[in-house]
Amino acid sequence: MKNLILQWLGLDNNESQATPPDINHAAAALMVEIMAADDAWHESEAEHIKQLLTINLNLPETEVEAVFAAARQTQKDAHDLYHLTAVINKHYTPEQKYALLKALWGIAYADGRLDHYEEHMIRKLAELLYLTHTQFIQAKLAAQK
C-alpha cells in the first residue's frame, strides 16, 4: 500500500527521486498552487477545484478527494513549478493549456476577489505553459464573466 501511495505521489520506493506526476495530478497541483498563492485557503476555492477535477478532468467523484489531497501535498513539497508545467506541456494541446489557464483564473476569482499574488502566479504559469499575453488577458476576461 505504501508503495502504491508513493508511486501515485510521484516518489520512487527509495523516496529519494521524484518522478514526473501524471497529467491529472500535475493539473490539480497547479490549481492548488493558485489556491495557495495568497496564503489563504478558502473553501470556495477548494470546492471550485474539486468541481474542475470532476468535470474538466473527468475524474470519478470517488477519486477527487484523494487527488485533491495529493495535489495539496505536492504543492506544499514543490521546489519549483517546472516539473508540473513540463508534464502539461508534453501532453496538453494549446487549446487544453488555454482551458487550464481559464480554470486557474476561475479558481482565483472563486473567493470573490483577485489577490495580486494569485495574478502573479497565473502570469508565471502562463509563461511556463508557453501561452501568449493575449491568451492570458482573454482567459482572465472569460473567467470574470
RODO-2510 file (C-alpha; in nm, 4 decimals, decimal comma):
residues 145
     n   res          X          Y          Z
     1     m     0,0000     0,0000     0,0000
     2     k     0,2805     0,2369     0,0907
     3     n     0,4488     0,1757    -0,2461
     4     l     0,1233     0,2483    -0,4284
     5     i     0,0814     0,5782    -0,2456
     6     l     0,4450     0,6736    -0,3035
     7     q     0,4125     0,5877    -0,6719
     8     w     0,0936     0,7932    -0,7013
     9     l     0,2613     1,0904    -0,5333
    10     g     0,5482     1,0633    -0,7803
    11     l     0,8092     0,9192    -0,5439
    12     d     1,0025     0,6010    -0,6004
    13     n     1,0356     0,3285    -0,3384
    14     n     1,3558     0,4840    -0,2041
    15     e     1,1807     0,8194    -0,1562
    16     s     1,4917     0,9847    -0,2951
    17     q     1,3971     1,0616    -0,6542
    18     a     1,0837     1,2289    -0,7783
    19     t     0,9301     1,1036    -1,0990
    20     p     0,7056     1,3187    -1,3145
    21     p     0,3470     1,3250    -1,1890
    22     d     0,0678     1,2037    -1,4125
    23     i    -0,1185     1,4607    -1,6166
    24     n    -0,4235     1,4913    -1,3883
    25     h    -0,2054     1,5204    -1,0815
    26     a     0,0047     1,7928    -1,2460
    27     a    -0,3035     1,9939    -1,3458
    28     a    -0,4529     1,9551    -0,9976
    29     a    -0,1279     2,0655    -0,8339
    30     l    -0,1232     2,3819    -1,0484
    31     m    -0,4810     2,4516    -0,9431
    32     v    -0,3850     2,4140    -0,5775
    33     e    -0,0876     2,6440    -0,6413
    34     i    -0,3329     2,9223    -0,7298
    35     m    -0,5418     2,8494    -0,4214
    36     a    -0,2294     2,8789    -0,2050
    37     a    -0,0828     3,1854    -0,3759
    38     d    -0,2438     3,4351    -0,1390
    39     d    -0,1713     3,2238     0,1739
    40     a    -0,5455     3,1996     0,2411
    41     w    -0,7083     2,8619     0,1843
    42     h    -1,0698     2,9478     0,1047
    43     e    -1,3246     2,6688     0,0997
    44     s    -1,4862     2,8240    -0,2094
    45     e    -1,1582     2,7817    -0,3988
    46     a    -1,1218     2,4221    -0,2782
    47     e    -1,4756     2,3394    -0,3902
    48     h    -1,4124     2,5039    -0,7270
    49     i    -1,1015     2,2886    -0,7746
    50     k    -1,2940     1,9726    -0,6839
    51     q    -1,5612     2,0642    -0,9407
    52     l    -1,2917     2,1151    -1,2039
    53     l    -1,1376     1,7785    -1,1201
    54     t    -1,4749     1,6123    -1,1633
    55     i    -1,5967     1,7982    -1,4726
    56     n    -1,2889     1,9100    -1,6685
    57     l    -1,0519     1,6250    -1,5865
    58     n    -1,3274     1,3614    -1,5870
    59     l    -1,2174     1,2112    -1,2568
    60     p    -1,4688     0,9908    -1,0772
    61     e    -1,6053     1,1573    -0,7655
    62     t    -1,4571     0,8754    -0,5597
    63     e    -1,1052     0,9833    -0,6654
    64     v    -1,1469     1,3596    -0,6345
    65     e    -1,0666     1,3843    -0,2623
    66     a    -0,7556     1,1691    -0,2995
    67     v    -0,6300     1,3674    -0,5993
    68     f    -0,7029     1,6957    -0,4209
    69     a    -0,5188     1,5830    -0,1058
    70     a    -0,2220     1,4605    -0,3102
    71     a    -0,2161     1,7876    -0,5065
    72     r    -0,2093     1,9858    -0,1821
    73     q     0,0860     1,7785    -0,0632
    74     t     0,2639     1,8215    -0,3971
    75     q     0,2117     2,1981    -0,3774
    76     k     0,3453     2,2022    -0,0232
    77     d     0,6550     1,9988    -0,1132
    78     a     0,7261     2,1516    -0,4554
    79     h     1,0524     2,3365    -0,5052
    80     d     0,9546     2,4682    -0,8455
    81     l     0,6721     2,4661    -1,0961
    82     y     0,8735     2,3419    -1,3906
    83     h     0,8255     1,9699    -1,3234
    84     l     0,4474     2,0230    -1,3255
    85     t     0,4304     2,2517    -1,6270
    86     a     0,6658     2,0223    -1,8205
    87     v     0,4112     1,7413    -1,7880
    88     i     0,1333     1,9741    -1,9061
    89     n     0,3437     2,0989    -2,1989
    90     k     0,4255     1,7450    -2,3052
    91     h     0,0678     1,6148    -2,3045
    92     y    -0,1724     1,9088    -2,3489
    93     t    -0,2672     2,0696    -2,6768
    94     p    -0,2577     2,4512    -2,6962
    95     e    -0,6368     2,4506    -2,6556
    96     q    -0,6160     2,2360    -2,3420
    97     k    -0,3491     2,4644    -2,1948
    98     y    -0,5710     2,7666    -2,2616
    99     a    -0,8656     2,5885    -2,0951
   100     l    -0,6417     2,5173    -1,7944
   101     l    -0,5454     2,8847    -1,7840
   102     k    -0,9141     2,9828    -1,7755
   103     a    -0,9693     2,7303    -1,4967
   104     l    -0,6823     2,8850    -1,2972
   105     w    -0,8431     3,2272    -1,3315
   106     g    -1,1728     3,0773    -1,2162
   107     i    -1,0044     2,9467    -0,9019
   108     a    -0,8508     3,2880    -0,8342
   109     y    -1,1951     3,4508    -0,8579
   110     a    -1,3779     3,1760    -0,6632
   111     d    -1,3437     3,3575    -0,3308
   112     g    -1,4885     3,6785    -0,4741
   113     r    -1,1650     3,8714    -0,5072
   114     l    -0,8437     3,8573    -0,7054
   115     d    -0,5276     3,8817    -0,4999
   116     h    -0,2172     4,0220    -0,6694
   117     y    -0,0219     3,7096    -0,5668
   118     e    -0,2766     3,4930    -0,7482
   119     e    -0,2476     3,7080    -1,0591
   120     h     0,1312     3,6931    -1,0439
   121     m     0,1250     3,3129    -1,0116
   122     i    -0,1128     3,2782    -1,3061
   123     r     0,1108     3,5046    -1,5152
   124     k     0,4125     3,2891    -1,4270
   125     l     0,2241     2,9699    -1,5125
   126     a     0,1018     3,1153    -1,8430
   127     e     0,4623     3,1853    -1,9372
   128     l     0,5754     2,8353    -1,8334
   129     l     0,2917     2,6905    -2,0432
   130     y     0,4052     2,8975    -2,3442
   131     l     0,0796     3,0928    -2,3631
   132     t     0,0772     3,4447    -2,5011
   133     h    -0,0062     3,7600    -2,3111
   134     t    -0,3174     3,7913    -2,5269
   135     q    -0,4317     3,4471    -2,4115
   136     f    -0,3527     3,5472    -2,0533
   137     i    -0,5802     3,8524    -2,0813
   138     q    -0,8545     3,6693    -2,2753
   139     a    -0,8662     3,3922    -2,0154
   140     k    -0,8854     3,6482    -1,7361
   141     l    -1,1747     3,8288    -1,9030
   142     a    -1,3533     3,4996    -1,9712
   143     a    -1,3233     3,3983    -1,6051
   144     q    -1,4690     3,7304    -1,4881
   145     k    -1,7940     3,6648    -1,6755
***
